[in-house]
Amino acid sequence: MKRWILITGIVVTLGPTGRQAVGQVGHDPSNTPYRDLVMGSGPVVFAGYLGGDRGRAGVGPSNAMTFGARYELPTGRSLVLQVSAAYLQGDRFIANPAVNATDPERRTGPADTDLLHAEVAMQLRLTGVKTWHGLAPYLGFGVGMAFDAGSPGDTTNSGYEFRSKLTFSAGTGLRVQTSRRIKLHADVRMLFWRLRYPVSFHSSAPDGSRVVPLEENLTDWTIHPWISLGAGWTF
């Protein structure tokens, strides 16, 4: 008799009510906040602003509106290869080491300075192949080159020019999956390049001042916060 009571209890437990209780563990698949990402490649266009340090001599480019595009290619469940190009519309100041520090001509500007920036980067998706409520945060690291695309050049015979610079970047961002194929991006990153000053910046003006003190180097790493918003398509 006890055996039949035990069997009856097991059947009742595994009946519809029991199965419903088991099904309630975790998220209902139809209401889960997690969704699969489309693991395809595609373009992203973006616009933003780049600020940051002008260097110890105060002549580096900054204060730039930026416009660009990149192509994203997944290389695994969490890694994405990015190739990008951007146009930076900024400005810079011009230093004349031959005049006194108090002279208005010692530092003039700002003058329009445009740069081109090309980069290869890797993006690490922190949520892998899933989104949470359509959101997918990521980290990124890149190496690139910045080129002078239009600047006042050396107007004071100082010998200073921006020319081209090797760049490094590191940052984070958020991908918003608005539909299966369409995505939005918000990025915040830091861009690094090294300025190189001419020997004239160590020269003494008539009042004894120098653009760069003798005890400081004629090379200078500068840091540039870069924020951008973008929209893309996944094939």
N, C-alpha and C positions, 0 to 999 in steps of 0.2 A: 504494500500500500504506500509506504514512504517513497518507494522508487517511482511509482506513477505520479505522485505529487511533485517530485523533483523534475521529472520529464515535462510535466504540464507547465511548470514554472519556467523552464528553459524555452519552450515553444512560445509562451506569452512574451517573454523578454525579447525574443528574436522576431516577433511579429511586427506588424506595421508600426506600432508605437516605438519599438526598439530600433527599427531601421531608421525612423525619423530622428531619434536621439543621436544615432551614430552620424547621420548626415549633417547634423548641426555643428559638428566639430569643424573649426576653421571657417573659411569664407564660402558662402554659396557661390558656385562658379558663375552664376548669372549676375551676381552683385559684387564680385571681387574688385578691389581697387587696382589690381595688377593686370596689365595688358601687355601682350607681346609687341615688340618693336619690329617694324619691317626692316630686315637686314639687307638693305640694298644701298647702292651708291647714289650720289646725286649732288646737285649744286646748292650753294647757299650764298645769297647776296646780303651785305650788311653795311651799316653806317654807324658812325660813332664819333668819339672825341678822344684825342690823345693830349695829355698835359705833361707835367713833370719838370725835372731839373734841367736848367740851361748850362750847368757846369760852373766851375769856379770862376771862369772868365766871363760868364753871363752871355755867351754868344751862340749857344747851341739852339737848335730848332725845338719848338714846343707849340702849345696852343693851337692844335691842328684838328680841323674837321676831317674825318676819314671816310672813305667810300671804297668798298672792295667786294671781292667774290672769292669763294673757295670751293673746292671739290672734295667731297668726303667719300672714302672708300673703306668699308669695314675689312679688318684683317683678322678678326677673331670674334668671340662672343662679347668681349668687352673693349677691344681696341679698334680705333678708327684712324686711318691715315688721312691727313689733310694737306692739300696743296693750295696756297692762297696768294693773292696779289691785292695790294691796296694802294690808293692814292691819298697822300696826306697833305692837306692844305693848311700850312702853319705859318709861323713867322720866326724871326730871330733878330737879335741886336747886333750892331757892328761896333767893334772896339778899335780905337786908334791909339796904339801905344806911344806915338810920338808927341802927344799933347798932354798937358797936365791933367791930373785927376779931377780937378774942379772945373775944367773946361767943358762946356756943353758938347763939344765935338768928341770928347773922350769916348762916349757911348751913345750912339744914335739908333733910332728905330722906334718900334719894330718895323722890319721890312719883310714883305711876303717871301716865304720860302716853301717850296713844294718838294715833296719827296715821293719816291716810289718804294714800296716795300714788298718783297717776295719772301715766302716762308714755307718750309715743310715742317709739319708738326704731327704729334701723336696725341690722340684724345683717349682718355680712360673713362669709360662709362661706369659710374659707381653702382648702378642698378643692373648692369649686365644687359641682357636682351629683354628686359621688362621696363615698364614705366609704372609709376605709382600715381594714380589719379591723373595720368597723362604727363607726369613730370619725370625727367631723367637728368639728374645732376652729373657733372663730369669734371675731370681735371685735364689740363693740357700742358704740353711742353713743346717748344719749337726752336728751330734754328733758321735764320734767314739773312737777307741782305737789304740794306736801305741805300737808295741812290738819290743824289741831288738831281731833281727834275726841273729846277728853276729857282734860282736864288740871286740876290744882289752880288754874290761873289766877293772878291777882295777889292773893296772900294777905297781902302786906305793904305794900300801897298804894305800891309802887315804880313801878307803871305798866308792868311787863314782861309781855308776852304773846308766845307763839309765833305765833299767827294762821296765816297762809298764807305759803308760801315757794315761789319759783321754784327748781327743781332741775335739775342737770345730772349726767349719769352717763357713765362710760366703763369698759369692762371687757372681760373675755375669758371664754370658756366652752368646754365640750366637750359635743357631742351624741353620745349612744350609741344607735345604731340596733339595738334588740333584736329587731325583726321588721320586716316591710315597712311596717307602719302605726304601730307603737308605738315611742316614743323616750324616752330619759332625758336630762336636762340637769343639768350642774353648772356654776354661774356664780360668778365672783368679780369684783366691780366696785366702783368708788368712786362714792359719791353726794355731791354738793356742794350746800349751801344757805347762805344768808347770814342770820345772826342780826342783829337790830336791838335795841339796848338803849335804855332810857329815859334821859332827862337825869338822873334821880335817881342813876344809877350813877356819875355824875361828882361827885355831891354829897359833901361831907365829913361823916363821922361825928364824934361828940364827941371821939374820939381822933385825929382828923385823917386817918384812912384812907378810902379810896374803893374801891368795888367794881371800877371801871375807872379807872386813872390818867388824869389830865387830858391827858397827852400821847398817849394812845391813842384811836382812833376808837370811836364808838358803834355801828359796824357791824363784822361779823366773819364771814368765810367759814369754814365748818367742813367737814371731810372725814370721810366715814363709809364704812369698808369694809363691804361687804354680800356675804355668801356665801349661796347657796341651792341646793337640790336640787329637781328637778322631774320630772314625767312628762307626756307628751303623746300626742296622737293626730293622725295626718295623714289627712285625707279623700281 
